[in-house]
Amino acid sequence: REQAAFVTYLTAIMTKIALADGRLDQSERQVIHNYFAKEIGFSGLDLRYIDSLIEQTRVVNPDLGMIARSFRSNASREQAMLLLDVCQQIAIADGKVTVSEEKELDYLASYLGISKEEYERIKTRHGAAGRQRRTGAPAPVSVDDYSMLGVSKTASASEIKAAYRQIDRKSTRLNSSHTDIA
């Protein structure tokens, strides 16, 4: 039940960001799927469950502030930063961030207690990542990224992945008081 509530809030927040421009593009849905597949280990039926949560969010249209504040009440700063990072990826997935998406991301950062400076670093990193995706070069990892994950800047790729997954697992355990959005 705890994990289901956590997944529900994550999916609802991600979907609200994707829908900020009035539609849910396939590339945005793919970012959501990739997050759950690669970072949480979902597949098959689990991803169909995510699809049902996306549709439920579209129908219910819950308040982003309420969902984000509920998520934040049991999440660490690092978990909130990771969520905003994924939501930034969702917003840029279709190749453009609209004014309405930018506004929703600004609100989300505020609801999650993330400073404007921290949010600007996330946007800057994704701006560089978008340019590098077009050229095929990997996105750089900044010192702030390493400190957010709690690893040194000399950490290997496997150490960085392990730190990210450890934060993600902690977020699952911390979210015991959430309830479904519907």
N, C-alpha and C positions, 0 to 999 in steps of 0.2 A: 504494500500500500504506500509506503514511504517513497519507494522508487517510482511508482506510478504517478504520485502527486508531483514529484520533482520533474519527471518527463513531461507531464501535462503543462506545468508552468513554463518550462523551457520551450516546448513546442508552441505554446500560445504566444509567447513573447516573440519568437522568431517569425511566426506567421503574421503577427500584427505589423512587424517591420516590413515583411514582404508585401503585405496588402496596403501599405501606406500610400502607394501610388495608384491604388484602385484595382490592381490585378495581381495575381500570383503567377509569375512567369515560371516556365519549366526550369530555367537555370537557377532560380531562387529556391524552388522546391528541391532541386538536386543538391544545393549547398546544405539544406536541412537534412536530407537523407545522408549525405556524406558525413556530416557531423555525427549523427547517431550510429552510422555504420562503422566509421573509422575510430571514433573516440570512445564510444560506449559499447561497441561490439554487436549492434543490432543487425539483423538480417531477416529475410522472408516475412514471417508473420509479424515480427516486431516492427518492421518498416511499414507494413500495412496498418498497424496500430497508429504509427506516426501519421500516416495519411488520414486516418479517421479523426485524429486530434486536429489536424490542419482543417479538415472540413467542419468539425465542431466549432473551431475558433471562427471560421468564416461565418457560420450561421449565428452563433451566440454573440459575436463581436464584443468580447469583454473589454473593460477599460484597461488600457496599457498600464496606467499608473497603479491601479490596484494589484495587478498581477506582478509588476516589477517590485513594488514595495513588499509584497508577500514573499517573493523570491529572496529579496535582499535581507529580510528579517532573519533568515536562517543561513545565509550564504556569507562566505568570507569575501574580503575585498578582491582577492585573486579570482574567485569564482565569478564575481560581478564583472571584473575586467575581461575575463575569458568570454562571458556571454556577450558583452558589448562588442568584442572583437569579432565573434561569429556573426552577430547582427550586421556589423559593417560589411562583412563578406557577402551576406545575403543582399544587402542594398546595392552593392556594386556588381552582383552576379549577372545582371542583364545588360551591363555595359555603361550604365548611367545611374547616378544618384539624383533623384528628383528632389525638388524643394520640399515636398510633403514627406519623403523618406528622411531627408536631412532633419526636418523638424521633429519627426518621431524619434530619431536617433538622439537628438539633443535632449528630448524629454526623458528617454530611457536612461541616458547617462546621469541626468539629474536624479531620477527616481532611484537609481542604483547607488547614488552617493559618489559618483566618479567626477573628479574635478575637470574643469574645462581643459586644463593643461594635459591631463592624462588622456582625455578624449582626443585632443588634437594630435597627440603622439600616435594613437591608434589610427586616426584618419591619415596621417602622414605616412605611416608604415604601409597602409593599404594603397595609398596613392603610388608609392614606389613599387609595391608589389604588382599593381596593375600595369605599370609601365614595363616592368621586367617580364611579366607574363607574355607580353607582346613580343619581346626580344628573345624569350626562352631562357633567360638567366634566372637563377634562384633569387628570392627576396632576401635582403640582408637581415640579420638578426641584431637588434640594438642591445646595448648594455641594459636598458630598462626591461627588455624582454627576458633577459637572463635573470635579473633580480626578481621580476614578477614570479618566475618559476622557482626561484630559490636555488639556482645552479650557477656555477662559475662560468665566465665567458669562454673558458677552455673546455667546457663540457662537450661530450660527443653527441652525435645525433640520437643515439639510443638513450643516453642520460636525459636529454631534453624531452624526448617522448615519454620516458618513464615519469619524469616530474609532472608533465602535463596530465598524464593519466592518473597520477596520484591525487592531484588537485581535483580532477573530475570525480574520482571515487569518493573523496571526502565530501564533495557537494551532494552526492547521493545520500550519504549517511546523515548529513546535517539537516536535511529537509524533511523532518518527521512530522511537522505540524501543518503541512499543506493539505488543502482539500481540493477536489475537482472543481473546474471552472463552471461546469454546467449545473 
